[in-house]
Structures are given as structure tokens and as C-alpha cells.
Amino acid sequence: MLTTSTRIRIQEILIRISQGEKVTLAERIYINKNASSNQSVSAWLRKASYLQREQHDTSSTDELLNGLDLCSSDPYSTFNPEQDDLGEWFSGAPSWIRRS
């Protein structure tokens, strides 16, 4: 659970990320630390990163898909089932996704 001040700070940083503005290394570390332990912050970060990459007019279908948060958190992921082991591919996932 995030405190109100933490949530406001995180959202302020994410707004700057989504608009392509400057974000310090300390702020990025702070966001990533919270994203690795909080599923909501992780989803917010994915959406902010997506908005930063896709700064152009979108159709209503694009807006629907963006709202559903179906985009990949890593736009450069290249999982190849012929060459990659699925277990190793998920080894970098946040702790709340990994099996116990």
C-alpha cells in the first residue's frame, strides 16, 4: 500500500516520463524499486513508457488497447521459443509474477 505522498511523487515522475521530460537517475531508481514491489506502480510505469514511445494521434481501437494495458513492458523483448528456454526468459520477472 502506498502512502498518499509516495503515490503523488511516483505519479509526478511518471507524468514526466510519459511526456519525455528529464528524469534523474535517483528518480528512475525510486520508480523501479517501487515497481518491483507494487503491481500498480509496475502497470503505471509500463503505461508511461508506452506513452513516451507512442506520442502521436491514435485511433479509438488504439486507445482501447492502451487502456487494457496489453502492451509488453519491454518493447525490445525477443522471446524465440525455438532458441530460448521459457523458464530463463521469465527469470527477470518481478517477484510477484515468479512461482514460489
N, CA, C and O atoms as a Tinker XYZ file with bonds, in Angstrom:
   400  protein
     1  N      0.844000   -1.173000    0.000000    73     2
     2  CA     0.000000    0.000000    0.000000    64     1     3
     3  C      0.893000    1.241000    0.000000    63     2     4     5
     4  O      1.840000    1.349000    0.779000    81     3
     5  N      0.567000    2.158000   -0.884000    73     3     6
     6  CA     1.340000    3.389000   -0.999000    64     5     7
     7  C      0.725000    4.497000   -0.148000    63     6     8     9
     8  O     -0.496000    4.612000   -0.036000    81     7
     9  N      1.582000    5.295000    0.438000    73     7    10
    10  CA     1.071000    6.469000    1.138000    64     9    11
    11  C      0.699000    7.511000    0.091000    63    10    12    13
    12  O      1.140000    7.437000   -1.056000    81    11
    13  N     -0.100000    8.463000    0.488000    73    11    14
    14  CA    -0.538000    9.499000   -0.443000    64    13    15
    15  C      0.645000   10.272000   -1.003000    63    14    16    17
    16  O      0.692000   10.540000   -2.203000    81    15
    17  N      1.595000   10.633000   -0.160000    73    15    18
    18  CA     2.755000   11.403000   -0.631000    64    17    19
    19  C      3.613000   10.578000   -1.591000    63    18    20    21
    20  O      4.136000   11.115000   -2.568000    81    19
    21  N      3.762000    9.281000   -1.324000    73    19    22
    22  CA     4.533000    8.412000   -2.215000    64    21    23
    23  C      3.844000    8.293000   -3.562000    63    22    24    25
    24  O      4.490000    8.397000   -4.605000    81    23
    25  N      2.530000    8.074000   -3.544000    73    23    26
    26  CA     1.773000    7.949000   -4.789000    64    25    27
    27  C      1.870000    9.219000   -5.617000    63    26    28    29
    28  O      2.057000    9.150000   -6.832000    81    27
    29  N      1.746000   10.370000   -4.985000    73    27    30
    30  CA     1.820000   11.642000   -5.699000    64    29    31
    31  C      3.209000   11.835000   -6.309000    63    30    32    33
    32  O      3.330000   12.284000   -7.449000    81    31
    33  N      4.259000   11.497000   -5.551000    73    31    34
    34  CA     5.626000   11.620000   -6.067000    64    33    35
    35  C      5.847000   10.695000   -7.262000    63    34    36    37
    36  O      6.429000   11.097000   -8.269000    81    35
    37  N      5.381000    9.460000   -7.142000    73    35    38
    38  CA     5.521000    8.493000   -8.234000    64    37    39
    39  C      4.775000    8.968000   -9.469000    63    38    40    41
    40  O      5.315000    8.917000  -10.574000    81    39
    41  N      3.550000    9.425000   -9.302000    73    39    42
    42  CA     2.763000    9.867000  -10.451000    64    41    43
    43  C      3.362000   11.104000  -11.114000    63    42    44    45
    44  O      3.287000   11.246000  -12.334000    81    43
    45  N      3.952000   11.995000  -10.328000    73    43    46
    46  CA     4.600000   13.175000  -10.894000    64    45    47
    47  C      5.794000   12.763000  -11.760000    63    46    48    49
    48  O      5.999000   13.316000  -12.841000    81    47
    49  N      6.564000   11.810000  -11.292000    73    47    50
    50  CA     7.713000   11.318000  -12.059000    64    49    51
    51  C      7.233000   10.601000  -13.325000    63    50    52    53
    52  O      7.807000   10.780000  -14.399000    81    51
    53  N      6.183000    9.794000  -13.193000    73    51    54
    54  CA     5.673000    9.056000  -14.345000    64    53    55
    55  C      5.089000    9.981000  -15.408000    63    54    56    57
    56  O      5.188000    9.690000  -16.600000    81    55
    57  N      4.491000   11.074000  -14.997000    73    55    58
    58  CA     3.975000   12.056000  -15.966000    64    57    59
    59  C      5.137000   12.629000  -16.774000    63    58    60    61
    60  O      5.037000   12.780000  -17.991000    81    59
    61  N      6.241000   12.947000  -16.090000    73    59    62
    62  CA     7.411000   13.465000  -16.803000    64    61    63
    63  C      8.000000   12.416000  -17.736000    63    62    64    65
    64  O      8.451000   12.747000  -18.832000    81    63
    65  N      8.000000   11.151000  -17.313000    73    63    66
    66  CA     8.496000   10.075000  -18.176000    64    65    67
    67  C      7.618000    9.971000  -19.423000    63    66    68    69
    68  O      8.131000    9.887000  -20.539000    81    67
    69  N      6.302000    9.977000  -19.237000    73    67    70
    70  CA     5.388000    9.818000  -20.365000    64    69    71
    71  C      5.473000   10.979000  -21.346000    63    70    72    73
    72  O      5.192000   10.805000  -22.532000    81    71
    73  N      5.857000   12.165000  -20.870000    73    71    74
    74  CA     5.973000   13.332000  -21.736000    64    73    75
    75  C      7.374000   13.500000  -22.311000    63    74    76    77
    76  O      7.629000   14.435000  -23.070000    81    75
    77  N      8.279000   12.598000  -21.951000    73    75    78
    78  CA     9.639000   12.634000  -22.474000    64    77    79
    79  C     10.510000   13.704000  -21.843000    63    78    80    81
    80  O     11.514000   14.109000  -22.428000    81    79
    81  N     10.142000   14.162000  -20.667000    73    79    82
    82  CA    10.920000   15.182000  -19.975000    64    81    83
    83  C     12.045000   14.532000  -19.168000    63    82    84    85
    84  O     12.106000   13.309000  -19.037000    81    83
    85  N     12.936000   15.375000  -18.628000    73    83    86
    86  CA    14.075000   14.867000  -17.859000    64    85    87
    87  C     13.629000   14.210000  -16.554000    63    86    88    89
    88  O     12.763000   14.716000  -15.842000    81    87
    89  N     14.249000   13.067000  -16.267000    73    87    90
    90  CA    14.042000   12.348000  -15.007000    64    89    91
    91  C     15.426000   11.938000  -14.526000    63    90    92    93
    92  O     16.202000   11.354000  -15.283000    81    91
    93  N     15.733000   12.236000  -13.286000    73    91    94
    94  CA    17.064000   11.937000  -12.756000    64    93    95
    95  C     17.236000   10.433000  -12.537000    63    94    96    97
    96  O     16.265000    9.678000  -12.488000    81    95
    97  N     18.486000   10.026000  -12.407000    73    95    98
    98  CA    18.786000    8.625000  -12.131000    64    97    99
    99  C     18.178000    8.199000  -10.798000    63    98   100   101
   100  O     17.632000    7.101000  -10.688000    81    99
   101  N     18.270000    9.060000   -9.788000    73    99   102
   102  CA    17.703000    8.738000   -8.473000    64   101   103
   103  C     16.185000    8.527000   -8.569000    63   102   104   105
   104  O     15.638000    7.648000   -7.902000    81   103
   105  N     15.511000    9.328000   -9.394000    73   103   106
   106  CA    14.063000    9.162000   -9.566000    64   105   107
   107  C     13.743000    7.861000  -10.294000    63   106   108   109
   108  O     12.771000    7.182000   -9.965000    81   107
   109  N     14.560000    7.520000  -11.281000    73   107   110
   110  CA    14.340000    6.256000  -12.006000    64   109   111
   111  C     14.554000    5.057000  -11.088000    63   110   112   113
   112  O     13.805000    4.082000  -11.153000    81   111
   113  N     15.559000    5.124000  -10.248000    73   111   114
   114  CA    15.808000    4.045000   -9.287000    64   113   115
   115  C     14.630000    3.937000   -8.328000    63   114   116   117
   116  O     14.172000    2.836000   -8.019000    81   115
   117  N     14.141000    5.080000   -7.858000    73   115   118
   118  CA    12.986000    5.122000   -6.947000    64   117   119
   119  C     11.758000    4.477000   -7.599000    63   118   120   121
   120  O     11.063000    3.685000   -6.963000    81   119
   121  N     11.489000    4.814000   -8.862000    73   119   122
   122  CA    10.344000    4.252000   -9.581000    64   121   123
   123  C     10.517000    2.746000   -9.757000    63   122   124   125
   124  O      9.586000    1.983000   -9.496000    81   123
   125  N     11.683000    2.314000  -10.192000    73   123   126
   126  CA    11.914000    0.883000  -10.414000    64   125   127
   127  C     11.830000    0.083000   -9.122000    63   126   128   129
   128  O     11.336000   -1.044000   -9.120000    81   127
   129  N     12.308000    0.656000   -8.028000    73   127   130
   130  CA    12.218000   -0.017000   -6.726000    64   129   131
   131  C     10.750000   -0.230000   -6.351000    63   130   132   133
   132  O     10.370000   -1.313000   -5.905000    81   131
   133  N      9.935000    0.797000   -6.531000    73   131   134
   134  CA     8.517000    0.682000   -6.213000    64   133   135
   135  C      7.790000   -0.219000   -7.205000    63   134   136   137
   136  O      6.873000   -0.945000   -6.820000    81   135
   137  N      8.185000   -0.183000   -8.473000    73   135   138
   138  CA     7.536000   -1.020000   -9.493000    64   137   139
   139  C      7.811000   -2.503000   -9.249000    63   138   140   141
   140  O      6.968000   -3.349000   -9.545000    81   139
   141  N      8.986000   -2.817000   -8.711000    73   139   142
   142  CA     9.299000   -4.229000   -8.475000    64   141   143
   143  C      8.533000   -4.796000   -7.279000    63   142   144   145
   144  O      8.399000   -6.012000   -7.147000    81   143
   145  N      8.034000   -3.923000   -6.414000    73   143   146
   146  CA     7.310000   -4.418000   -5.242000    64   145   147
   147  C      5.815000   -4.109000   -5.264000    63   146   148   149
   148  O      5.085000   -4.558000   -4.380000    81   147
   149  N      5.348000   -3.351000   -6.254000    73   147   150
   150  CA     3.942000   -2.966000   -6.298000    64   149   151
   151  C      3.423000   -3.109000   -7.724000    63   150   152   153
   152  O      3.921000   -2.454000   -8.639000    81   151
   153  N      2.436000   -3.953000   -7.909000    73   151   154
   154  CA     1.900000   -4.252000   -9.231000    64   153   155
   155  C      1.294000   -3.012000   -9.886000    63   154   156   157
   156  O      1.416000   -2.843000  -11.100000    81   155
   157  N      0.651000   -2.153000   -9.119000    73   155   158
   158  CA     0.043000   -0.945000   -9.679000    64   157   159
   159  C      1.109000   -0.001000  -10.231000    63   158   160   161
   160  O      0.952000    0.546000  -11.323000    81   159
   161  N      2.175000    0.187000   -9.488000    73   159   162
   162  CA     3.258000    1.061000   -9.944000    64   161   163
   163  C      3.907000    0.475000  -11.193000    63   162   164   165
   164  O      4.287000    1.215000  -12.101000    81   163
   165  N      4.036000   -0.843000  -11.242000    73   163   166
   166  CA     4.595000   -1.501000  -12.415000    64   165   167
   167  C      3.723000   -1.235000  -13.645000    63   166   168   169
   168  O      4.246000   -0.951000  -14.723000    81   167
   169  N      2.411000   -1.324000  -13.493000    73   167   170
   170  CA     1.491000   -1.050000  -14.604000    64   169   171
   171  C      1.560000    0.417000  -15.013000    63   170   172   173
   172  O      1.528000    0.731000  -16.202000    81   171
   173  N      1.654000    1.320000  -14.033000    73   171   174
   174  CA     1.774000    2.747000  -14.345000    64   173   175
   175  C      3.052000    3.026000  -15.122000    63   174   176   177
   176  O      3.048000    3.809000  -16.072000    81   175
   177  N      4.141000    2.389000  -14.720000    73   175   178
   178  CA     5.423000    2.583000  -15.399000    64   177   179
   179  C      5.360000    2.066000  -16.832000    63   178   180   181
   180  O      5.860000    2.720000  -17.748000    81   179
   181  N      4.749000    0.895000  -17.035000    73   179   182
   182  CA     4.588000    0.358000  -18.387000    64   181   183
   183  C      3.806000    1.334000  -19.261000    63   182   184   185
   184  O      4.178000    1.595000  -20.405000    81   183
   185  N      2.719000    1.868000  -18.709000    73   183   186
   186  CA     1.883000    2.782000  -19.475000    64   185   187
   187  C      2.629000    4.076000  -19.784000    63   186   188   189
   188  O      2.529000    4.589000  -20.898000    81   187
   189  N      3.375000    4.610000  -18.819000    73   187   190
   190  CA     4.144000    5.836000  -19.048000    64   189   191
   191  C      5.206000    5.611000  -20.122000    63   190   192   193
   192  O      5.410000    6.468000  -20.983000    81   191
   193  N      5.878000    4.468000  -20.075000    73   191   194
   194  CA     6.887000    4.145000  -21.081000    64   193   195
   195  C      6.260000    4.005000  -22.454000    63   194   196   197
   196  O      6.821000    4.459000  -23.451000    81   195
   197  N      5.096000    3.378000  -22.502000    73   195   198
   198  CA     4.386000    3.217000  -23.771000    64   197   199
   199  C      3.976000    4.575000  -24.324000    63   198   200   201
   200  O      4.147000    4.833000  -25.516000    81   199
   201  N      3.441000    5.440000  -23.480000    73   199   202
   202  CA     3.027000    6.772000  -23.928000    64   201   203
   203  C      4.218000    7.576000  -24.438000    63   202   204   205
   204  O      4.091000    8.337000  -25.397000    81   203
   205  N      5.363000    7.412000  -23.805000    73   203   206
   206  CA     6.561000    8.111000  -24.248000    64   205   207
   207  C      6.956000    7.660000  -25.660000    63   206   208   209
   208  O      7.339000    8.477000  -26.497000    81   207
   209  N      6.857000    6.358000  -25.909000    73   207   210
   210  CA     7.224000    5.825000  -27.222000    64   209   211
   211  C      6.199000    6.175000  -28.285000    63   210   212   213
   212  O      6.565000    6.378000  -29.443000    81   211
   213  N      4.945000    6.250000  -27.928000    73   211   214
   214  CA     3.855000    6.426000  -28.890000    64   213   215
   215  C      3.217000    7.801000  -28.782000    63   214   216   217
   216  O      2.020000    7.909000  -28.515000    81   215
   217  N      3.996000    8.845000  -28.986000    73   215   218
   218  CA     3.455000   10.195000  -28.871000    64   217   219
   219  C      2.943000   10.666000  -30.231000    63   218   220   221
   220  O      3.557000   11.514000  -30.877000    81   219
   221  N      1.808000   10.105000  -30.655000    73   219   222
   222  CA     1.146000   10.535000  -31.875000    64   221   223
   223  C     -0.345000   10.270000  -31.736000    63   222   224   225
   224  O     -0.784000    9.642000  -30.773000    81   223
   225  N     -1.125000   10.752000  -32.706000    73   223   226
   226  CA    -2.571000   10.569000  -32.659000    64   225   227
   227  C     -2.906000    9.084000  -32.780000    63   226   228   229
   228  O     -2.298000    8.364000  -33.572000    81   227
   229  N     -3.857000    8.642000  -32.004000    73   227   230
   230  CA    -4.243000    7.241000  -32.014000    64   229   231
   231  C     -5.727000    7.106000  -32.324000    63   230   232   233
   232  O     -6.512000    8.030000  -32.112000    81   231
   233  N     -6.086000    5.953000  -32.820000    73   231   234
   234  CA    -7.492000    5.678000  -33.100000    64   233   235
   235  C     -8.175000    5.201000  -31.820000    63   234   236   237
   236  O     -7.520000    4.971000  -30.804000    81   235
   237  N     -9.490000    5.057000  -31.883000    73   235   238
   238  CA   -10.218000    4.594000  -30.701000    64   237   239
   239  C     -9.831000    3.160000  -30.340000    63   238   240   241
   240  O     -9.852000    2.787000  -29.167000    81   239
   241  N     -9.480000    2.359000  -31.341000    73   239   242
   242  CA    -9.031000    0.987000  -31.076000    64   241   243
   243  C     -7.714000    1.002000  -30.315000    63   242   244   245
   244  O     -7.529000    0.236000  -29.369000    81   243
   245  N     -6.796000    1.878000  -30.727000    73   243   246
   246  CA    -5.519000    2.005000  -30.022000    64   245   247
   247  C     -5.742000    2.451000  -28.584000    63   246   248   249
   248  O     -5.097000    1.944000  -27.666000    81   247
   249  N     -6.657000    3.401000  -28.386000    73   247   250
   250  CA    -6.947000    3.878000  -27.036000    64   249   251
   251  C     -7.512000    2.764000  -26.169000    63   250   252   253
   252  O     -7.176000    2.669000  -24.989000    81   251
   253  N     -8.377000    1.909000  -26.745000    73   251   254
   254  CA    -8.931000    0.780000  -26.009000    64   253   255
   255  C     -7.826000   -0.182000  -25.600000    63   254   256   257
   256  O     -7.753000   -0.586000  -24.440000    81   255
   257  N     -6.971000   -0.549000  -26.539000    73   255   258
   258  CA    -5.881000   -1.478000  -26.237000    64   257   259
   259  C     -4.911000   -0.893000  -25.221000    63   258   260   261
   260  O     -4.412000   -1.612000  -24.355000    81   259
   261  N     -4.639000    0.406000  -25.319000    73   259   262
   262  CA    -3.766000    1.052000  -24.335000    64   261   263
   263  C     -4.405000    1.033000  -22.957000    63   262   264   265
   264  O     -3.716000    0.824000  -21.958000    81   263
   265  N     -5.714000    1.248000  -22.891000    73   263   266
   266  CA    -6.418000    1.232000  -21.622000    64   265   267
   267  C     -6.431000   -0.146000  -20.983000    63   266   268   269
   268  O     -6.470000   -0.261000  -19.758000    81   267
   269  N     -6.399000   -1.195000  -21.800000    73   267   270
   270  CA    -6.384000   -2.566000  -21.288000    64   269   271
   271  C     -4.999000   -2.980000  -20.807000    63   270   272   273
   272  O     -4.853000   -4.026000  -20.175000    81   271
   273  N     -3.992000   -2.180000  -21.094000    73   271   274
   274  CA    -2.616000   -2.433000  -20.642000    64   273   275
   275  C     -2.111000   -3.790000  -21.137000    63   274   276   277
   276  O     -1.564000   -4.579000  -20.366000    81   275
   277  N     -2.300000   -4.047000  -22.425000    73   275   278
   278  CA    -1.865000   -5.308000  -23.004000    64   277   279
   279  C     -0.473000   -5.223000  -23.637000    63   278   280   281
   280  O      0.060000   -6.226000  -24.113000    81   279
   281  N      0.105000   -4.036000  -23.639000    73   279   282
   282  CA     1.407000   -3.882000  -24.277000    64   281   283
   283  C      2.495000   -4.563000  -23.452000    63   282   284   285
   284  O      2.359000   -4.763000  -22.245000    81   283
   285  N      3.546000   -4.900000  -24.125000    73   283   286
   286  CA     4.684000   -5.526000  -23.455000    64   285   287
   287  C      5.402000   -4.495000  -22.610000    63   286   288   289
   288  O      5.515000   -3.339000  -23.017000    81   287
   289  N      5.891000   -4.888000  -21.443000    73   287   290
   290  CA     6.658000   -3.957000  -20.616000    64   289   291
   291  C      8.024000   -3.694000  -21.225000    63   290   292   293
   292  O      8.655000   -2.683000  -20.918000    81   291
   293  N      8.488000   -4.594000  -22.087000    73   291   294
   294  CA     9.768000   -4.426000  -22.755000    64   293   295
   295  C      9.536000   -4.443000  -24.261000    63   294   296   297
   296  O      9.311000   -5.509000  -24.832000    81   295
   297  N      9.587000   -3.274000  -24.921000    73   295   298
   298  CA     9.290000   -3.239000  -26.354000    64   297   299
   299  C     10.333000   -3.960000  -27.193000    63   298   300   301
   300  O     10.091000   -4.237000  -28.368000    81   299
   301  N     11.473000   -4.264000  -26.620000    73   299   302
   302  CA    12.544000   -4.916000  -27.361000    64   301   303
   303  C     12.688000   -6.391000  -26.991000    63   302   304   305
   304  O     13.701000   -7.010000  -27.316000    81   303
   305  N     11.691000   -6.959000  -26.316000    73   303   306
   306  CA    11.787000   -8.367000  -25.939000    64   305   307
   307  C     11.708000   -9.224000  -27.193000    63   306   308   309
   308  O     10.933000   -8.949000  -28.109000    81   307
   309  N     12.516000  -10.251000  -27.213000    73   307   310
   310  CA    12.594000  -11.094000  -28.402000    64   309   311
   311  C     12.576000  -12.557000  -28.012000    63   310   312   313
   312  O     13.524000  -13.282000  -28.316000    81   311
   313  N     11.535000  -13.007000  -27.355000    73   311   314
   314  CA    11.453000  -14.408000  -26.973000    64   313   315
   315  C     11.254000  -15.262000  -28.213000    63   314   316   317
   316  O     10.320000  -15.038000  -28.983000    81   315
   317  N     12.113000  -16.223000  -28.406000    73   315   318
   318  CA    12.033000  -17.144000  -29.524000    64   317   319
   319  C     11.913000  -18.544000  -28.947000    63   318   320   321
   320  O     12.889000  -19.066000  -28.409000    81   319
   321  N     10.723000  -19.178000  -29.046000    73   319   322
   322  CA    10.545000  -20.496000  -28.427000    64   321   323
   323  C     11.461000  -21.579000  -29.000000    63   322   324   325
   324  O     11.694000  -22.598000  -28.350000    81   323
   325  N     11.983000  -21.365000  -30.217000    73   323   326
   326  CA    12.879000  -22.344000  -30.817000    64   325   327
   327  C     14.266000  -22.305000  -30.163000    63   326   328   329
   328  O     14.954000  -23.324000  -30.106000    81   327
   329  N     14.676000  -21.126000  -29.670000    73   327   330
   330  CA    16.024000  -20.977000  -29.154000    64   329   331
   331  C     16.091000  -20.679000  -27.665000    63   330   332   333
   332  O     17.112000  -20.949000  -27.033000    81   331
   333  N     15.037000  -20.134000  -27.097000    73   331   334
   334  CA    15.068000  -19.680000  -25.707000    64   333   335
   335  C     14.290000  -20.623000  -24.794000    63   334   336   337
   336  O     13.291000  -21.218000  -25.197000    81   335
   337  N     14.768000  -20.747000  -23.557000    73   335   338
   338  CA    14.077000  -21.518000  -22.538000    64   337   339
   339  C     13.083000  -20.595000  -21.838000    63   338   340   341
   340  O     13.459000  -19.524000  -21.361000    81   339
   341  N     11.824000  -21.002000  -21.774000    73   339   342
   342  CA    10.778000  -20.165000  -21.193000    64   341   343
   343  C     11.069000  -19.826000  -19.737000    63   342   344   345
   344  O     10.806000  -18.702000  -19.308000    81   343
   345  N     11.601000  -20.764000  -18.972000    73   343   346
   346  CA    11.935000  -20.514000  -17.569000    64   345   347
   347  C     12.987000  -19.433000  -17.418000    63   346   348   349
   348  O     12.874000  -18.574000  -16.543000    81   347
   349  N     14.009000  -19.467000  -18.262000    73   347   350
   350  CA    15.044000  -18.441000  -18.213000    64   349   351
   351  C     14.511000  -17.091000  -18.652000    63   350   352   353
   352  O     14.913000  -16.054000  -18.123000    81   351
   353  N     13.599000  -17.105000  -19.628000    73   351   354
   354  CA    13.035000  -15.858000  -20.141000    64   353   355
   355  C     12.261000  -15.125000  -19.053000    63   354   356   357
   356  O     12.286000  -13.895000  -19.005000    81   355
   357  N     11.573000  -15.858000  -18.177000    73   355   358
   358  CA    10.803000  -15.257000  -17.102000    64   357   359
   359  C     11.635000  -15.023000  -15.833000    63   358   360   361
   360  O     11.106000  -14.523000  -14.841000    81   359
   361  N     12.909000  -15.372000  -15.847000    73   359   362
   362  CA    13.723000  -15.218000  -14.643000    64   361   363
   363  C     13.900000  -13.757000  -14.238000    63   362   364   365
   364  O     14.167000  -13.474000  -13.070000    81   363
   365  N     13.759000  -12.829000  -15.175000    73   363   366
   366  CA    13.885000  -11.415000  -14.856000    64   365   367
   367  C     12.573000  -10.764000  -14.464000    63   366   368   369
   368  O     12.518000   -9.547000  -14.290000    81   367
   369  N     11.515000  -11.550000  -14.322000    73   367   370
   370  CA    10.195000  -11.010000  -13.991000    64   369   371
   371  C     10.151000  -10.525000  -12.542000    63   370   372   373
   372  O     10.911000  -11.001000  -11.698000    81   371
   373  N      9.250000   -9.568000  -12.258000    73   371   374
   374  CA     9.102000   -9.113000  -10.863000    64   373   375
   375  C      8.746000  -10.288000   -9.953000    63   374   376   377
   376  O      8.203000  -11.300000  -10.396000    81   375
   377  N      9.061000  -10.128000   -8.690000    73   375   378
   378  CA     8.881000  -11.231000   -7.739000    64   377   379
   379  C      7.431000  -11.665000   -7.601000    63   378   380   381
   380  O      7.174000  -12.827000   -7.286000    81   379
   381  N      6.474000  -10.768000   -7.826000    73   379   382
   382  CA     5.068000  -11.144000   -7.661000    64   381   383
   383  C      4.581000  -12.018000   -8.822000    63   382   384   385
   384  O      3.489000  -12.581000   -8.742000    81   383
   385  N      5.372000  -12.143000   -9.904000    73   383   386
   386  CA     4.985000  -13.000000  -11.019000    64   385   387
   387  C      5.594000  -14.399000  -10.872000    63   386   388   389
   388  O      4.968000  -15.398000  -11.225000    81   387
   389  N      6.822000  -14.455000  -10.348000    73   387   390
   390  CA     7.523000  -15.730000  -10.256000    64   389   391
   391  C      6.822000  -16.701000   -9.320000    63   390   392   393
   392  O      6.140000  -16.295000   -8.378000    81   391
   393  N      6.996000  -17.978000   -9.589000    73   391   394
   394  CA     6.430000  -19.001000   -8.717000    64   393   395
   395  C      7.201000  -19.071000   -7.417000    63   394   396   397
   396  O      8.385000  -18.738000   -7.369000    81   395
   397  N      6.531000  -19.503000   -6.364000    73   395   398
   398  CA     7.188000  -19.645000   -5.062000    64   397   399
   399  C      8.015000  -20.907000   -5.020000    63   398   400
   400  O      8.644000  -21.199000   -4.003000    81   399
